[in-house]
Structures are given as C-alpha cells and as structure tokens.
C-alpha cells in the first residue's frame, strides 16, 4: 500500500500496514482458535519537502516597508537597516520612562516646560546612547570584556549596568592652607578599565592615566 501525504514540511512516501490478530486468551493460539479483533500497525517513511521549505523561507524574507523617502536618496538596504534600527531608539525611550528616572513624578502644566523637559530627556538619551556605543565599540576593538550582573564576561554591557558599577565612588575636595586638592576614592581595577574605555577626557576628569598598567 503506497500513498503520498503532505505535512507542513515533510512528505510521507511509503506506508505499509501490518496486521496483528487479537485472541481471547493469552498464549499461542491453535489453528482453530478464532480471533476476536484485529490491530493494524502502520509503517511509514518520510522525507523533507525542500520545495515548500524554500518557498516558506522566501515568504518570510519578504515584507513591505512604506516610506516617503525618495528612492534616489537611500538604497533599499539602507531603508531596511533604518527600519530595523528603530528597536534601538524605542528601547532608549523605554529606558527613559523607567521609574528610576522619576519622570512620572513631574507634573508640568505649561507647554513650554513640557517641551523643555522633552528636550532634556532627548539630550540625556543621546548622551546615554553615545556613551554606551563607545564602551561597546572599544571593548570589541580591544577584544576585552567586563562582567555582567551574573559575573559573566560580556562585550555589550548596558550603560545602566555601568552606572551601577560606579555606585559608591567618592569625589573628595580638600582645603588645606588655602590649597585645594581633589581626589577620587574607591576606583578599583574594573572601574579604571571602564574609565579608560571612555577616552582621555574622562580619564583627566577622574585624574587617572589613559594608559593601563
């Protein structure tokens, strides 16, 4: 008995049935014993349907993106990359709405103040994104890592986690005999490594050498 049946991604080629008679009593039946029922065992072989998998792959790879950008200004791949990058922007604004920023506690009535707050929040997001990008880019370039929240080495930490790593640093300003001295306390090896990833300007602010060692 041969059939061909189609599944989602497979084809069933050969199907055979094996008959198993059932008897009232256990043990080997005699030639005169009559069966009380029949069970059928199905044997089948199948193969991958490469045609339908290829069709499905092509279908999943195609979707429509609408834009008002002139075709001469951006190539199709650039429009696609811009579309895919929206998640980064949306993630940034989701971060700004985090309860840790206490934005929800601010009640502004005047439209000018709302616009000013929006400008500050957008600028904060820009600084946040650029700082995070610099750390990740330098970690990748130097083939270095830093530990994440579960102490696993990563090359793409979030700046929010970097902020937590820097909690507890003390900026000490002393006045002695009309002389002002400034020192930064509690800079361990991990914090020094991150500061150097941010560049010479940040190193000068924290009064450390831009070179390791």
Rosetta blueprint (number, residue, H / E / L):
1 X L
2 X E
3 X E
4 X E
5 X E
6 X E
7 X L
8 X L
9 X L
10 X E
11 X E
12 X E
13 X E
14 X E
15 X E
16 X E
17 X E
18 X E
19 X E
20 X E
21 X E
22 X E
23 X L
24 X L
25 X L
26 X L
27 X L
28 X L
29 X L
30 X L
31 X L
32 X L
33 X L
34 X L
35 X L
36 X L
37 X E
38 X E
39 X E
40 X E
41 X E
42 X E
43 X E
44 X E
45 X E
46 X E
47 X E
48 X E
49 X L
50 X H
51 X H
52 X H
53 X H
54 X H
55 X H
56 X H
57 X H
58 X H
59 X H
60 X H
61 X L
62 X L
63 X L
64 X L
65 X L
66 X L
67 X L
68 X L
69 X L
70 X L
71 X L
72 X L
73 X L
74 X L
75 X L
76 X H
77 X H
78 X H
79 X H
80 X H
81 X H
82 X H
83 X H
84 X H
85 X L
86 X H
87 X H
88 X H
89 X H
90 X H
91 X H
92 X H
93 X H
94 X H
95 X H
96 X H
97 X L
98 X L
99 X H
100 X H
101 X H
102 X L
103 X H
104 X H
105 X H
106 X L
107 X L
108 X L
109 X L
110 X L
111 X H
112 X H
113 X H
114 X H
115 X H
116 X H
117 X H
118 X H
119 X H
120 X H
121 X H
122 X H
123 X H
124 X H
125 X H
126 X H
127 X H
128 X H
129 X H
130 X H
131 X H
132 X H
133 X H
134 X H
135 X H
136 X H
137 X H
138 X H
139 X H
140 X H
141 X H
142 X L
143 X L
144 X L
145 X L
146 X E
147 X E
148 X L
149 X L
150 X L
151 X L
152 X L
153 X E
154 X E
155 X L
156 X L
157 X L
158 X L
159 X H
160 X H
161 X H
162 X H
163 X H
164 X H
165 X H
166 X L
167 X L
168 X L
169 X L
170 X E
171 X E
172 X E
173 X E
174 X E
175 X E
176 X E
177 X L
178 X L
179 X E
180 X E
181 X E
182 X E
183 X E
184 X E
185 X E
186 X L
187 X L
188 X L
189 X H
190 X H
191 X H
192 X H
193 X H
194 X H
195 X H
196 X H
197 X H
198 X L
199 X L
200 X H
201 X H
202 X H
203 X H
204 X H
205 X H
206 X L
207 X L
208 X L
209 X L
210 X L
211 X L
212 X L
213 X L
